[in-house]
């Protein structure tokens, strides 16, 4: 919960899985405005249609040009930028360009609006990704000692964060939120559950790759925590403190869904399947071993620190 009883919150790219959850959650007590490219219910990479509450105001923007939407930034308490093309696609030339430009351009556009606001927001949170760190099988990655290398996903995150921190906003705190794979009702949990139901819920690849994750409720609480603690700024890993291997993830999901077995998929089969469904195998095989050191040092308490209680909560919620 936010310390203030009534805030104005602007969410750019707020019609996706995460944005819809946050907007609907906060609109019950706060003024929430979603900046969107089209004012309609969208079907997106959350694997299900997302419905924004009627309490949420939707305002058109294109993520590139200035316009009337900038009036929503002026006087807002909190701005969150989630805009960017989904990475659930093949990394061909056109998609690479769109993935990079949609993130950098929207960040620069919001930064320009904040810079000229008469009443700028107290906090600007820009989405980033825990995939900025290397494929890590040997040790966890934190904000202080994580290794940042140079494959395509990392290049995108580096350019994204550079665009964010290069904007001068002297009256607005800035936080780049390096978010891990977010678990909620929708999102990546849907295809994982489908695999389990059809007997294909074994591990993917070696199964030893690490899976860093965050319950969507904790992600919302991280944002409120960052807003309420005015000394916090910079880079924060938004992930649970207890990542697991892919084997543990799939075993836990099978156990909770009461499915006794699951066929595993070799790397070559995953690469073939990814090609035919139009995505990249990196989304399954990259070892994301990330810890939220800055949040823990700041005193943040996770409601769902372990994969078991996170999945139990989400599966129980689905059944209601």
Buried (B, 14 or more C-beta within 10 A) or exposed (E): EBEEEEBBBBBBBBBBBBBBBBBBBBBEBBBBBBBBEEEEEBEBBBBEEBEBEEBBBBBEBEBEEEEEBBEBBBEBBBBBBBBBBBBBBEBEEEBBEBBBBBBBBBBBBBBBBBBEBEEBBBBBBBBBBBBBBBBBEEEBBBBEEBEEEEEBBBBBBBBBBEBBBEBEBEEBBBBBBBBBBBBBBBBBBBEBBEBBEEEBBBBBBBBEBBBBBBBBBBBBBBBBBBBEBEEBBEBBBBBBBBBBBBBBBBBBBBEBBEBEEBEBBEEEEBBEEBEEEEBBBBBBBBBBBBBBBBBBEBEBEBEBBBBBEBBBBBBEEEEE
